[in-house]
Amino acid sequence: MNTEKLLEGKKILIMGVANQRSIAWAIAKAYAAAGAELAFTYQDDRFRDKVARLVEKEMPGSLLLPCDVSKDSDIEAVVRSLQEEWGVLHGAVHSLAYAKKEELEGMFAHTSRDGFLMAHEISAYSLVAASKYLYPLMSEGGSILTLTFQGSERVVTNYNVMGVAKASLEASVRYLASDLGPLGIRVNAVSAGPIKTLSAKGVKDFNRLLTGVEERTPLRRLADADDVACTAVFLASDLSCAVTGSVIHTDCGYHIMGT
Ligand SMILES: NC(=O)c1ccc[n+]([C@@H]2O[C@H](COP(=O)([O-])OP(=O)(O)OC[C@H]3O[C@@H](n4cnc5c(N)ncnc54)[C@H](O)[C@@H]3O)[C@@H](O)[C@H]2O)c1
């Protein structure tokens, strides 16, 4: 698809690249191809070298900053760097989540207090925190985008507390969209179908989930990270100027299927 120039002149922050399989990386590549200027955050030192190598190879010169979203001070430092470097921001992609591995199997009823709080802090509250600090930089209007999964709406075996955190994330999208709309800032989510990534591996029997979904999608295939990136380009671009507060499914239609 030729999206050349669709995002020309836009400065966009990408949060959540861990490696080349990350959905955030597919989005970054699509944004760069569409002419956007990008800055990246990585979670911590464990990810720095890998992300730096990827960025240096394909988008040399891009700003690269550490940001553990559980720390307000990290998010504030990112905002300070963006302010100094760019002075304005047109978009942000929040493509991150976390739950303890032991919460992503067995009974949801066995979720620990600590596991519930951690999943919600990293996977849902972080969108609110990022938006709170980033929106003042979006003085020319902007687009904030997050990634969600259908486990927020229906029970998906082993997705457990992450499904509940995604429901919170989607509700946060609506409240943020209402608050920030008057400033010309749109907030949306892409609900991606299952994709093999580092995080996905944490969900027990994820491969079985992939097979089950692939057999039943109306399009008879799985959506991949590049498919998600196409929707993300639309949501960052002026083509979606009247779209906010929405959750757009990019899953080859799986979400419409009943039994
Ligand atoms: N892979 C799927 O099947 C799928 C489907 C729908 C939605 N999603 C969502 O897409 C998003 C991206 O996940 P992915 O599948 O690309 O996996 P990924 O493992 O590549 O990305 C997850 C990212 O979250 C980051 N992260 C975790 N804790 C963090 C913290 N405290 N501070 C900062 N960053 C932190 C990790 O560093 C990593 O970059 C997530 O929100 C995920 O829930 C994934």
The ligand as an SDF file (V2000), in Angstrom:
LIG
                    3D

 44 48  0  0  0  0  0  0  0  0999 V2000
    0.7970  -10.1270   20.4160 N   0  0  0  0  0  0  0  0  0  0  0  0
   -0.5200  -10.1970   20.4690 C   0  0  0  0  0  0  0  0  0  0  0  0
   -1.1370  -11.2320   20.2100 O   0  0  0  0  0  0  0  0  0  0  0  0
   -1.3070   -8.9580   20.8180 C   0  0  0  0  0  0  0  0  0  0  0  0
   -2.6700   -8.9000   20.4590 C   0  0  0  0  0  0  0  0  0  0  0  0
   -3.3970   -7.7660   20.8140 C   0  0  0  0  0  0  0  0  0  0  0  0
   -2.7900   -6.7370   21.5170 C   0  0  0  0  0  0  0  0  0  0  0  0
   -1.4560   -6.8480   21.8590 N   0  0  0  0  0  0  0  0  0  0  0  0
   -0.8610   -5.7440   22.6020 C   0  0  0  0  0  0  0  0  0  0  0  0
    0.1410   -5.1330   21.8350 O   0  0  0  0  0  0  0  0  0  0  0  0
    1.0340   -4.4450   22.7190 C   0  0  0  0  0  0  0  0  0  0  0  0
    2.4560   -4.7640   22.3180 C   0  0  0  0  0  0  0  0  0  0  0  0
    2.7540   -6.1200   22.6050 O   0  0  0  0  0  0  0  0  0  0  0  0
    3.5600   -7.0580   21.5990 P   0  0  0  0  0  0  0  0  0  0  0  0
    2.6950   -8.2300   21.3300 O   0  0  0  0  0  0  0  0  0  0  0  0
    4.1270   -6.2920   20.4880 O   0  0  0  0  0  0  0  0  0  0  0  0
    4.7170   -7.6320   22.5540 O   0  0  0  0  0  0  0  0  0  0  0  0
    6.1850   -7.0830   22.8930 P   0  0  0  0  0  0  0  0  0  0  0  0
    6.6810   -7.9960   23.9570 O   0  0  0  0  0  0  0  0  0  0  0  0
    7.0060   -6.9730   21.6850 O   0  0  0  0  0  0  0  0  0  0  0  0
    5.9090   -5.6240   23.4700 O   0  0  0  0  0  0  0  0  0  0  0  0
    5.5120   -5.4040   24.8060 C   0  0  0  0  0  0  0  0  0  0  0  0
    6.2830   -4.2070   25.2960 C   0  0  0  0  0  0  0  0  0  0  0  0
    5.8650   -3.8240   26.6090 O   0  0  0  0  0  0  0  0  0  0  0  0
    6.9880   -3.2580   27.2170 C   0  0  0  0  0  0  0  0  0  0  0  0
    6.8120   -3.1090   28.6630 N   0  0  0  0  0  0  0  0  0  0  0  0
    6.4220   -4.0340   29.5800 C   0  0  0  0  0  0  0  0  0  0  0  0
    6.4780   -3.4950   30.8110 N   0  0  0  0  0  0  0  0  0  0  0  0
    6.8940   -2.1950   30.6810 C   0  0  0  0  0  0  0  0  0  0  0  0
    7.1960   -1.1410   31.5830 C   0  0  0  0  0  0  0  0  0  0  0  0
    7.0640   -1.2860   32.9140 N   0  0  0  0  0  0  0  0  0  0  0  0
    7.6140    0.0350   31.0790 N   0  0  0  0  0  0  0  0  0  0  0  0
    7.7690    0.2170   29.7400 C   0  0  0  0  0  0  0  0  0  0  0  0
    7.5210   -0.7550   28.8400 N   0  0  0  0  0  0  0  0  0  0  0  0
    7.0990   -1.9520   29.3060 C   0  0  0  0  0  0  0  0  0  0  0  0
    8.0940   -4.2460   26.8520 C   0  0  0  0  0  0  0  0  0  0  0  0
    9.3760   -3.6900   27.0640 O   0  0  0  0  0  0  0  0  0  0  0  0
    7.7960   -4.4680   25.3840 C   0  0  0  0  0  0  0  0  0  0  0  0
    8.4910   -3.5340   24.5890 O   0  0  0  0  0  0  0  0  0  0  0  0
    0.6470   -4.8620   24.1250 C   0  0  0  0  0  0  0  0  0  0  0  0
   -0.2120   -3.8960   24.6950 O   0  0  0  0  0  0  0  0  0  0  0  0
   -0.1350   -6.1430   23.8720 C   0  0  0  0  0  0  0  0  0  0  0  0
   -1.0330   -6.4480   24.9240 O   0  0  0  0  0  0  0  0  0  0  0  0
   -0.7120   -7.9170   21.5190 C   0  0  0  0  0  0  0  0  0  0  0  0
  1  2  1  0
  2  3  2  0
  2  4  1  0
  4  5  1  0
  4 44  2  0
  5  6  2  0
  6  7  1  0
  7  8  2  0
  8  9  1  0
  8 44  1  0
  9 10  1  0
  9 42  1  0
 10 11  1  0
 11 12  1  0
 11 40  1  0
 12 13  1  0
 13 14  1  0
 14 15  2  0
 14 16  1  0
 14 17  1  0
 17 18  1  0
 18 19  2  0
 18 20  1  0
 18 21  1  0
 21 22  1  0
 22 23  1  0
 23 24  1  0
 23 38  1  0
 24 25  1  0
 25 26  1  0
 25 36  1  0
 26 27  1  0
 26 35  1  0
 27 28  2  0
 28 29  1  0
 29 30  1  0
 29 35  2  0
 30 31  1  0
 30 32  2  0
 32 33  1  0
 33 34  2  0
 34 35  1  0
 36 37  1  0
 36 38  1  0
 38 39  1  0
 40 41  1  0
 40 42  1  0
 42 43  1  0
M  CHG  2   8   1  16  -1
M  END
$$$$
